[in-house]
């Protein structure tokens, strides 16, 4: 099953987010649910903004 916006309904996108978060809703995925940004783009942006301290 494709998770791309063009292949899913808003309800399906909401279910995809809820399933992947195991029921813990996170508003960072609102754009994906609304159909304005792909899930991969949101996740890539989040990962790029993470700062890890070594040590």
TAVEN-V278438 format. One record per backbone hydrogen bond with DSSP energy under -1.0 kcal/mol. CO is the residue of the C=O (numbers start at 1). NH is the residue of the N-H. Records with the same first field share a line. If there is no record, write none. Layout:
CO: NH / NH
This chain:
4: 7
5: 8
9: 13
10: 14
11: 15
12: 16
13: 17
14: 18
15: 19
16: 20
17: 21
18: 23
21: 24
26: 29
27: 30
29: 33
30: 34
31: 36 / 37
38: 42
39: 43
40: 44
41: 45
42: 46
43: 47
44: 48
45: 49
47: 50
